[in-house]
Amino acid sequence: MLSWTYSNPLILEVKYEAIAGGEGMKCMADIFSFLGYSQDALPELLAIVRGVSIFRGGADCLGHVRDGRAKQWAQVFDERLKALFIGCFDDALIRLGYEVNHDW
């Protein structure tokens, strides 16, 4: 993620927190608009999202997603795993705007 080129106008970058947060449906509407869907199609598309989204209570949490909460690393990483992560990725969470320091 640190080496990604964020300036490509053909790609819409969306943070997990934007979708999971209170503005998630607006964010999804923006994504569908970016993909070229008409405004008339948005209500049906958003209804589908509501029905299958873990953020809106629609889907069962299967696979690698535990639930819709953001920043789960702070609760899930024990001190050993946190040290390993920082050792491998240094200040990635800070540079990407997820944390302000290593005190998480």
Backbone as CSV, one residue per row, in Angstrom:
resi,resn,N_x,N_y,N_z,CA_x,CA_y,CA_z,C_x,C_y,C_z
1,MET,0.819,-1.188,0.000,0.000,0.000,0.000,0.866,1.257,0.000
2,LEU,2.037,1.160,0.573,2.911,2.327,0.602,3.475,2.662,-0.770
3,SER,3.637,1.678,-1.618,4.210,1.935,-2.937,3.142,2.148,-4.012
4,TRP,1.880,2.111,-3.637,0.790,2.309,-4.580,0.818,3.738,-5.122
5,THR,0.500,3.910,-6.407,0.381,5.237,-7.005,-1.064,5.693,-6.829
6,TYR,-1.269,6.649,-5.958,-2.615,7.099,-5.613,-3.159,8.171,-6.553
7,SER,-2.442,8.531,-7.587,-2.867,9.629,-8.453,-3.480,9.172,-9.779
8,ASN,-3.761,7.908,-9.939,-4.333,7.416,-11.188,-5.830,7.739,-11.222
9,PRO,-6.280,8.588,-12.153,-7.697,8.977,-12.190,-8.631,7.841,-12.616
10,LEU,-8.077,6.757,-13.130,-8.899,5.620,-13.537,-9.206,4.678,-12.371
11,ILE,-8.604,4.960,-11.223,-8.783,4.102,-10.055,-9.340,4.935,-8.912
12,LEU,-10.384,4.435,-8.288,-10.962,5.100,-7.127,-10.521,4.348,-5.884
13,GLU,-9.723,4.991,-5.051,-9.300,4.381,-3.799,-10.327,4.713,-2.725
14,VAL,-10.733,3.699,-1.994,-11.713,3.876,-0.937,-11.216,3.144,0.294
15,LYS,-11.144,3.843,1.403,-10.725,3.203,2.645,-11.875,2.386,3.217
16,TYR,-11.525,1.293,3.831,-12.483,0.424,4.511,-13.375,1.233,5.447
17,GLU,-12.770,2.147,6.189,-13.503,2.956,7.156,-14.573,3.823,6.498
18,ALA,-14.348,4.230,5.264,-15.333,5.042,4.549,-16.593,4.245,4.251
19,ILE,-16.409,2.978,3.935,-17.554,2.117,3.647,-18.224,1.670,4.941
20,ALA,-17.424,1.370,5.953,-17.945,0.840,7.207,-18.581,1.917,8.075
21,GLY,-18.215,3.166,7.881,-18.689,4.243,8.739,-20.108,4.676,8.438
22,GLY,-20.520,5.718,9.103,-21.880,6.227,8.987,-22.250,6.719,7.599
23,GLU,-21.257,7.053,6.803,-21.491,7.530,5.438,-21.304,6.411,4.413
24,GLY,-21.402,5.172,4.852,-21.132,4.030,3.979,-21.989,3.956,2.733
25,MET,-23.279,4.227,2.868,-24.157,4.150,1.699,-23.857,5.279,0.720
26,LYS,-23.500,6.462,1.220,-23.095,7.547,0.319,-21.816,7.162,-0.407
27,CYS,-20.901,6.545,0.325,-19.655,6.094,-0.280,-19.934,5.055,-1.370
28,MET,-20.834,4.116,-1.081,-21.181,3.109,-2.086,-21.822,3.762,-3.314
29,ALA,-22.661,4.756,-3.101,-23.264,5.477,-4.233,-22.175,6.148,-5.070
30,ASP,-21.185,6.738,-4.403,-20.068,7.350,-5.122,-19.293,6.311,-5.927
31,ILE,-19.105,5.128,-5.362,-18.399,4.054,-6.065,-19.179,3.640,-7.308
32,PHE,-20.489,3.418,-7.159,-21.300,3.022,-8.312,-21.298,4.114,-9.384
33,SER,-21.343,5.374,-8.975,-21.285,6.474,-9.945,-19.942,6.479,-10.667
34,PHE,-18.854,6.284,-9.923,-17.525,6.220,-10.518,-17.446,5.091,-11.555
35,LEU,-18.126,3.974,-11.258,-18.124,2.834,-12.179,-19.025,3.037,-13.390
36,GLY,-19.758,4.149,-13.419,-20.553,4.472,-14.598,-22.023,4.135,-14.500
37,TYR,-22.503,3.695,-13.343,-23.928,3.410,-13.196,-24.709,4.716,-13.157
38,SER,-25.904,4.696,-13.712,-26.735,5.896,-13.739,-27.327,6.160,-12.356
39,GLN,-27.717,7.400,-12.137,-28.377,7.769,-10.880,-29.670,6.979,-10.685
40,ASP,-30.333,6.634,-11.778,-31.576,5.865,-11.686,-31.340,4.456,-11.148
41,ALA,-30.147,3.914,-11.380,-29.836,2.555,-10.929,-29.424,2.509,-9.461
42,LEU,-29.051,3.648,-8.885,-28.498,3.666,-7.527,-29.423,3.101,-6.450
43,PRO,-30.716,3.418,-6.422,-31.554,2.861,-5.354,-31.559,1.334,-5.320
44,GLU,-31.645,0.712,-6.478,-31.642,-0.753,-6.527,-30.277,-1.317,-6.118
45,LEU,-29.214,-0.691,-6.592,-27.871,-1.144,-6.235,-27.616,-1.005,-4.741
46,LEU,-28.028,0.106,-4.172,-27.826,0.316,-2.736,-28.686,-0.631,-1.902
47,ALA,-29.853,-0.987,-2.403,-30.690,-1.973,-1.701,-29.989,-3.329,-1.676
48,ILE,-29.345,-3.682,-2.760,-28.586,-4.933,-2.807,-27.449,-4.888,-1.795
49,VAL,-26.725,-3.775,-1.770,-25.617,-3.621,-0.816,-26.124,-3.772,0.620
50,ARG,-27.234,-3.104,0.928,-27.787,-3.207,2.291,-28.099,-4.650,2.655
51,GLY,-28.538,-5.435,1.694,-28.921,-6.819,1.948,-27.759,-7.766,2.166
52,VAL,-26.585,-7.415,1.671,-25.444,-8.341,1.774,-24.265,-7.780,2.559
53,SER,-24.388,-6.559,3.052,-23.263,-5.901,3.703,-23.134,-6.292,5.173
54,ILE,-21.929,-6.660,5.576,-21.702,-6.931,6.999,-21.806,-5.656,7.811
55,PHE,-21.642,-4.507,7.177,-21.710,-3.225,7.877,-23.144,-2.849,8.214
56,ARG,-24.085,-3.397,7.506,-25.494,-3.063,7.717,-26.275,-4.256,8.265
57,GLY,-25.557,-5.268,8.732,-26.216,-6.422,9.342,-26.829,-7.392,8.361
58,GLY,-26.482,-7.290,7.077,-27.107,-8.137,6.079,-26.482,-9.499,5.931
59,ALA,-25.172,-9.560,5.874,-24.486,-10.815,5.562,-23.915,-11.444,6.819
60,ASP,-23.802,-12.760,6.788,-23.089,-13.455,7.849,-21.602,-13.203,7.661
61,CYS,-20.885,-13.126,8.749,-19.439,-12.888,8.692,-18.724,-14.212,8.452
62,LEU,-18.394,-14.477,7.227,-17.691,-15.695,6.853,-16.346,-15.326,6.252
63,GLY,-15.421,-16.238,6.290,-14.138,-15.994,5.663,-13.232,-15.156,6.527
64,HIS,-12.475,-14.248,5.908,-11.453,-13.502,6.624,-12.002,-12.291,7.390
65,VAL,-13.241,-11.938,7.175,-13.819,-10.784,7.863,-14.509,-11.255,9.137
66,ARG,-14.084,-10.685,10.277,-14.699,-11.038,11.558,-15.991,-10.276,11.774
67,ASP,-15.959,-8.993,11.503,-17.120,-8.118,11.628,-16.809,-6.825,10.888
68,GLY,-17.689,-5.846,10.957,-17.512,-4.626,10.189,-16.728,-3.524,10.870
69,ARG,-16.236,-3.763,12.077,-15.517,-2.710,12.793,-14.176,-2.385,12.132
70,ALA,-13.834,-1.107,12.164,-12.545,-0.650,11.638,-11.476,-0.746,12.721
71,LYS,-10.217,-0.695,12.313,-9.051,-0.642,13.205,-9.012,-1.808,14.201
72,GLN,-9.337,-2.988,13.743,-9.362,-4.145,14.627,-7.977,-4.565,15.083
73,TRP,-6.933,-4.141,14.372,-5.579,-4.544,14.769,-5.279,-4.130,16.208
74,ALA,-5.808,-3.014,16.634,-5.524,-2.525,17.993,-6.064,-3.473,19.063
75,GLN,-7.133,-4.196,18.757,-7.696,-5.154,19.704,-7.186,-6.577,19.490
76,VAL,-6.825,-6.891,18.249,-6.478,-8.271,17.892,-4.985,-8.558,18.073
77,PHE,-4.130,-7.588,17.783,-2.689,-7.811,17.884,-2.264,-7.818,19.344
78,ASP,-1.616,-8.891,19.776,-0.989,-8.860,21.094,0.373,-8.161,20.934
79,GLU,1.094,-7.989,22.012,2.363,-7.244,21.951,3.378,-7.896,21.015
80,ARG,3.419,-9.222,20.987,4.350,-9.928,20.101,4.000,-9.677,18.642
81,LEU,2.715,-9.819,18.298,2.294,-9.606,16.916,2.463,-8.140,16.508
82,LYS,2.169,-7.230,17.426,2.375,-5.800,17.154,3.848,-5.525,16.845
83,ALA,4.749,-6.087,17.640,6.187,-5.896,17.415,6.610,-6.473,16.064
84,LEU,6.083,-7.635,15.711,6.392,-8.232,14.411,5.886,-7.349,13.268
85,PHE,4.661,-6.857,13.413,4.092,-6.002,12.380,4.940,-4.752,12.188
86,ILE,5.271,-4.079,13.285,6.073,-2.857,13.197,7.464,-3.176,12.653
87,GLY,8.010,-4.333,13.030,9.301,-4.739,12.499,9.281,-4.945,10.993
88,CYS,8.178,-5.461,10.487,8.060,-5.700,9.039,7.619,-4.463,8.263
89,PHE,6.723,-3.690,8.831,6.091,-2.605,8.074,6.354,-1.218,8.646
90,ASP,7.156,-1.143,9.693,7.586,0.116,10.307,6.393,1.039,10.560
91,ASP,6.389,2.207,9.948,5.353,3.195,10.228,4.250,3.220,9.165
92,ALA,3.965,2.071,8.553,2.968,2.007,7.480,1.611,2.529,7.940
93,LEU,1.158,2.126,9.115,-0.152,2.587,9.591,-0.179,4.103,9.779
94,ILE,0.938,4.665,10.177,1.030,6.114,10.360,1.052,6.810,9.001
95,ARG,1.886,6.352,8.104,2.011,6.982,6.778,0.728,6.887,5.969
96,LEU,-0.053,5.828,6.204,-1.312,5.657,5.483,-2.481,6.362,6.171
97,GLY,-2.218,6.994,7.303,-3.240,7.776,7.974,-4.155,7.007,8.906
98,TYR,-3.776,5.786,9.265,-4.612,4.991,10.166,-4.276,5.211,11.636
99,GLU,-3.050,5.581,11.924,-2.602,5.837,13.295,-1.725,7.081,13.295
100,VAL,-1.539,7.679,14.481,-0.676,8.852,14.577,0.681,8.509,15.189
101,ASN,0.787,7.342,15.817,2.036,6.870,16.398,1.929,5.357,16.617
102,HIS,2.909,4.770,17.290,2.903,3.333,17.527,2.257,2.948,18.862
103,ASP,1.543,3.848,19.475,0.907,3.576,20.761,-0.489,2.994,20.644
104,TRP,-0.734,2.236,19.644,-2.034,1.624,19.489,-2.019,0.270,20.167
